[in-house]
Amino acid sequence: MNGFIFFVDAGATRGHNLTNVGQEPAMDTINLYDAKTNLSQLVERAAAGEEIIIAKAGRPLARLVPLAKRTTPRPLGRYTGQVTVGPNFNDPLPESFLKAFGE
């Protein structure tokens, strides 16, 4: 390199499709056909905290991850005073309505 120092602007290079490659523990990669066959087991593994890559022909297509847990409690009474239940709420449904559903 003839004693020259080259600086590469990381922002100028095109990023990798998987932005976390090399930053996290290795994830299990599953073929799409196997994922369809074993979906319930894969969902259980993801719910337990594992991240799973689903690939087709060796090309990663999707990542199965656990849902984020709520960090703040859900506020109660959000619609207080905005929703009312009519006095006929528990009345039997009209015959025409029941017939539409085959009852």
FENDA-V269497 format. One record per residue. N is the residue number from 0. RES is the residue in three letters. PSI is psi as a letter, one per 40 degrees, with the letter a starting at -180 (999 if undefined). OMEGA is omega in whole degrees, 0 to 359 (999 if undefined). NEAR is the number of other ideal C-beta (glycine too) atoms within 8 Angstrom. Layout:
n=N res=RES psi=PSI omega=OMEGA near=NEAR
n=N res=RES psi=PSI omega=OMEGA near=NEAR
This chain:
n=0 res=MET psi=e omega=173 near=4
n=1 res=ASN psi=f omega=176 near=3
n=2 res=GLY psi=e omega=179 near=3
n=3 res=PHE psi=i omega=175 near=5
n=4 res=ILE psi=h omega=180 near=3
n=5 res=PHE psi=h omega=176 near=5
n=6 res=PHE psi=h omega=179 near=4
n=7 res=VAL psi=h omega=177 near=6
n=8 res=ASP psi=h omega=182 near=6
n=9 res=ALA psi=d omega=179 near=5
n=10 res=GLY psi=d omega=183 near=4
n=11 res=ALA psi=e omega=180 near=5
n=12 res=THR psi=i omega=180 near=7
n=13 res=ARG psi=h omega=182 near=2
n=14 res=GLY psi=i omega=178 near=5
n=15 res=HIS psi=i omega=179 near=5
n=16 res=ASN psi=d omega=177 near=5
n=17 res=LEU psi=h omega=189 near=6
n=18 res=THR psi=e omega=183 near=6
n=19 res=ASN psi=e omega=180 near=6
n=20 res=VAL psi=h omega=178 near=6
n=21 res=GLY psi=e omega=182 near=3
n=22 res=GLN psi=e omega=183 near=4
n=23 res=GLU psi=i omega=175 near=5
n=24 res=PRO psi=i omega=181 near=3
n=25 res=ALA psi=h omega=179 near=3
n=26 res=MET psi=i omega=179 near=10
n=27 res=ASP psi=h omega=177 near=9
n=28 res=THR psi=h omega=184 near=9
n=29 res=ILE psi=h omega=175 near=12
n=30 res=ASN psi=i omega=182 near=9
n=31 res=LEU psi=d omega=180 near=10
n=32 res=TYR psi=d omega=179 near=6
n=33 res=ASP psi=d omega=179 near=8
n=34 res=ALA psi=d omega=178 near=13
n=35 res=LYS psi=d omega=182 near=7
n=36 res=THR psi=d omega=187 near=6
n=37 res=ASN psi=f omega=186 near=9
n=38 res=LEU psi=d omega=183 near=8
n=39 res=SER psi=d omega=178 near=6
n=40 res=GLN psi=d omega=179 near=7
n=41 res=LEU psi=d omega=178 near=12
n=42 res=VAL psi=d omega=177 near=9
n=43 res=GLU psi=d omega=179 near=8
n=44 res=ARG psi=d omega=179 near=10
n=45 res=ALA psi=d omega=179 near=13
n=46 res=ALA psi=d omega=179 near=8
n=47 res=ALA psi=e omega=175 near=7
n=48 res=GLY psi=e omega=181 near=5
n=49 res=GLU psi=i omega=174 near=9
n=50 res=GLU psi=h omega=185 near=11
n=51 res=ILE psi=h omega=176 near=15
n=52 res=ILE psi=h omega=176 near=12
n=53 res=ILE psi=h omega=185 near=14
n=54 res=ALA psi=i omega=175 near=12
n=55 res=LYS psi=h omega=183 near=8
n=56 res=ALA psi=f omega=178 near=4
n=57 res=GLY psi=e omega=181 near=4
n=58 res=ARG psi=h omega=180 near=6
n=59 res=PRO psi=h omega=180 near=10
n=60 res=LEU psi=d omega=186 near=7
n=61 res=ALA psi=i omega=177 near=6
n=62 res=ARG psi=h omega=178 near=9
n=63 res=LEU psi=h omega=185 near=11
n=64 res=VAL psi=i omega=176 near=7
n=65 res=PRO psi=i omega=175 near=9
n=66 res=LEU psi=i omega=177 near=5
n=67 res=ALA psi=i omega=179 near=4
n=68 res=LYS psi=i omega=179 near=4
n=69 res=ARG psi=h omega=181 near=6
n=70 res=THR psi=d omega=178 near=3
n=71 res=THR psi=i omega=179 near=4
n=72 res=PRO psi=i omega=178 near=4
n=73 res=ARG psi=h omega=180 near=5
n=74 res=PRO psi=h omega=179 near=5
n=75 res=LEU psi=i omega=176 near=4
n=76 res=GLY psi=f omega=183 near=5
n=77 res=ARG psi=d omega=182 near=5
n=78 res=TYR psi=f omega=180 near=6
n=79 res=THR psi=h omega=178 near=5
n=80 res=GLY psi=e omega=182 near=3
n=81 res=GLN psi=e omega=182 near=4
n=82 res=VAL psi=h omega=177 near=4
n=83 res=THR psi=i omega=177 near=3
n=84 res=VAL psi=h omega=183 near=4
n=85 res=GLY psi=i omega=182 near=5
n=86 res=PRO psi=e omega=181 near=3
n=87 res=ASN psi=e omega=183 near=5
n=88 res=PHE psi=d omega=183 near=6
n=89 res=ASN psi=e omega=179 near=3
n=90 res=ASP psi=i omega=177 near=5
n=91 res=PRO psi=i omega=179 near=3
n=92 res=LEU psi=i omega=178 near=5
n=93 res=PRO psi=i omega=180 near=6
n=94 res=GLU psi=d omega=182 near=5
n=95 res=SER psi=d omega=179 near=6
n=96 res=PHE psi=d omega=180 near=8
n=97 res=LEU psi=d omega=180 near=9
n=98 res=LYS psi=d omega=179 near=8
n=99 res=ALA psi=d omega=179 near=6
n=100 res=PHE psi=e omega=175 near=6
n=101 res=GLY psi=f omega=180 near=4
n=102 res=GLU psi=999 omega=999 near=4
